[in-house]
Amino acid sequence: VQLQASGGGLVQAGGSLRLSCAASGKIFSLNDMGWYRQAPGKQRELVAGTTSYGNTNYADSVKGRFTISRDNAKNTVYLQMNSLKPEDTAVYYCNADQWITGHRYDYWGQGTQVTVSS
């Protein structure tokens, strides 16, 4: 399974961006999907996640500003980012997993750079 992320870029503080991540390949049924980010010198952290049932969770730092959604028919997860702040600057990675015959397979996208200028 391959994850292709897109939508990153340079934006001024207060602006918005929408990230997309499409999964392709041997997909039976994707389970959890989510977005992580990693800023220079920091560990990768969960930004937002969504289950196959549509339940969502967010990092406290993005609650009220970011919205995660998914289109199961398209095997795609989105991240709408509003009111962006310079501290949101990071490489954003999408993640998905699925279970096949009792084994959990974890997949990562290539990362997309988000830069927020002050």
Helices and strands as residue ranges (DSSP letters): E 2-6, E 9-12, E 17-24, E 30-38, E 45-50, E 56-58, G 60-62, E 66-71, E 76-81, G 86-88, E 90-100, E 103-108, E 112-117
